[in-house]
């Protein structure tokens, strides 16, 4: 699982949550859902909590989480959290979210 995709969605969550954050991984050329998190925030602490929980669980399972690339939107809290917990990983902005942001500014 060398490439991961991360995204949050806001419209499908119960009112006491802020977002559903998902992590997907490319396996044999297909994007496979791996993690679903109902989050009460979308700040660097929330993402850090998620990443630390994943790293801890992976250690128990003796799995090395070392993605080569993570594709995500341009969220200001998510990118530094990724860089802090996965410092050797290349963070790549999602083209869909880039186009969506450009379209909003037009």
C-alpha positions, 0 to 999 in steps of 0.5 A: 500500500504505497499510495493512500488517498485521504478525504473528509465529507461533511454532508453525511454525518450526524449533527454532533460530528463535523466530518467523516474522514476516510483513508483509502489505499491503492491495492493492485491498481484499485482504490480500497477503503481502509479507515473510516473516522467520525470526527468532531473536529478537523484540526491538526490535533484530530488528524494527529489523534487518528494517525497516532492510533493507526501507527499504534495499531499497526505496531501491535499487528507488526505492520509498517505504515510507510506510504510513499505518496498521500493524495489529499485536498489542500486542507491546512490542518491535514497536510502538516499532520501528514508531514508530522506523522509520515515525514518521508511521505510525499504529499500530493494535492488532489486534482479534483479538489484543486479544480473545485477550488479554482471553480469557486474563485471564478 
